[in-house]
Amino acid sequence: MMTLYSGTTCPFSQRCRIVLYEKGMDFQIVDVDLFNKPEDLAVMNPYNQVPVLVERDLILYESNIINEYIDDRFPHPQLMPADPVMRARARLFLYRFENEMFGHVHAIEKGTQKQAEKGRQVIRDALTQISPVFAKQKFMLGDEFTMLDVAIAPLLWRLDHYDIQLPKQAAPLMKYAERLFSRPAYIDALTASEKVMRK
């Protein structure tokens, strides 16, 4: 059985919870208090961060690596594209999400006011830029829900919480966000602390 050590307010942990629930498999979630981390976390992950996935002798950390492993182990429903070209493109998108958006989450949560404001601006611009895509298609790669949708959902859920206001032209993105939030697995994966992040 897989065990996920997950932060109750951590967007990266939320990604892994979403995938576990989408797969509808047997797993256990251990809630980690990010202000009072258990000592064995640093043993499992040298960066002393969540999420961490443990399955028998395998220990994985970093949400995208964990999620690809779960997707390989339990291929139904498949969340990474089957085609190598599409899969490489998806990985590139995931890499860009980390650099262009999620890389600024830390500044918003823990940085100075100036750093936080810059982080909000960068995320706002990046989201506004991808918004037109959703006027034409349901999900990030077309009509199918994939790992890219999983990856970005926690950020979209936290827009109010992070005080990021999107312009009117981002309306297609907000409709897309509602599609993600209404998925049963998405709802099941939310922690009590996450539920209160949106008004």
N, C-alpha and C positions, 0 to 999 in steps of 0.2 A: 504494500500500500504506500502511496505517495504522501509525504507530509510537507506542507508548505508553511514555512515561518513567514508570517505576513504582518506588515505594519498596518494598524487599523485606519490610519489616515494617509498611507503611503501610496502615491499614484502608480508606482512601479509594481507594488504588491497587488494592487487592484487589477492590473493587467493579467497577472497570473491567476488570480481568483476567477476572472471572467473566463479564461480558457478552460480551467478545470470544470466550471459549471457548464460551459458550452459542450464539453465532451460528455458530461453526464456520467462520470465514472466514480469509482471509490477513492476518496482521498480524505485527508484530515488537515484542518487548518489550525495552526497554533498562532494565536494573536500575540504580537510582540509590542510591548509598551516602548515606544521609541525614546522615551526619556529615562527609561530604566531597563536597559536591554539585558537579557539573560547572558550569563558569562559564556555559555557554550556557543553563542552566536559568533563571537570573534574566533573561536576554534574552527567553526564551519566555514566562515567567510573572512578572509584576511582583512577585508575592508570594513568588517563589523557593521554590515548593512543588510537590510531586508530588501527584496525577498530572497529566501534560501529554500531550495527544494531538496528533500532527502528521500531517496528510494534505495533501500538496502544499503550497499556500500557506495552508492553514487551521491555526491553532494554537488549541487549546481547553484550558482548565483548569477545575477544580471538577468533582468526580466525577459529580454528577447531570446537569450540562450535557453532559459528555462522553458519558455513557451514553444520554441522550435523542438525541443526535446519531447515535450508532452505531445506535440502534434505528430512527431515521428512515431512515438510509442502507441498512440491511439489515433489512427488516421481518420476516424469518422466522428464528426464531419471534418473534412480536411480544411485547415485554415491557411496553410501556405500553398501557393499555386503549385500544381503538379509539374507544369512545364518549366524546364531549367532556366529559360530566358526570363519568363515571368517571375520566377522565384528570385533570380538575381536582381531584377528590377524592384521586387518587393523589399529585398534586403537593403537595397540602396535607399529606398524611401524610409525604411526604419532607421537607417543611419542618419538620414537628414532630419527626421523627427527629433532624434536625440540631440543633434547639434543645434538645429535652428529653433527648437521649441523647448523640449524637456531640459536642455542644458541650462535654461534660465529659471527653472522652477526653484532651484536652490537659492538663487538671488532674491526671488520674491518671498520665499519662506524665511530666509535667514540673513539676507543681506542688509546693507544700509538702505535708507529711503531712496537715495539716488540710484543704487544698483537695482532695487526692486522696480523702480519706475522704468528704468531702461529695459529690464526683463519683460515687463508688461507690454511695453511698446513693441519690442521685437516679436513677441508671441502674437500680439494683435495684428501686426503687419503680415506675419507668415500665414495666419489663419484666414485673413481677408483675401490674401493672394490665392489660396486654394479653393475658396468658396465657390467660384463659378462652375467648377467640376460637378457640383451636386445639383446644378440646375438640369444637368443632362443624365446623371446616373444616380442610382440608389446608394451605392457604397463607393469606397475609395478606388477599387479596381473594376467597378462595373456593377453587375446585378447581384454578385455573390458577396456575402459577409466574409471577410478575411482577417488575417493577422494585423493588417494595417488599421482596420477599424478598431480592433482590440487595443492597439497601441495608442491611438489618439483619444479614445473615449474618456479615460480618466482626466485628461486635460480639459476636455470640453465640459465635463461634469463640474470642474472646479473654477469655471470662469468667474462666477459671482464671488466665490470664496477668495480668489486671487485678485478680485477687483479689476477684471479685464472687461472693458466694454467694447463690444464690436460695433462697427458702423452698420448702417442700414443695408449696404450692399452684401453683407455677410448673411443675409436672410436664408439663402439656400443651405449654408453650413449649419444654421440653427435648426432647420427642418431635418437635416441629416442627423444631427445630434439627438433629436427626439426619437428618430427611428432606432438609434442605438440604445437609448435609455429604456425603450419599451420592450426590448428583448427579455424574455423570462430569465435567461442565464445572467443577463446584466443586473437585473433586479435582485436575484438570489445572491449575487456576489458582493452586493453592497454591505458595508459594515454600518452599525448604528451611527458611528462618528461621521461616515461619509454621507449618510442620508440627510443630515442636517446642514450639509454644505451648500445645498441649493434651496433657494426661497420657494 
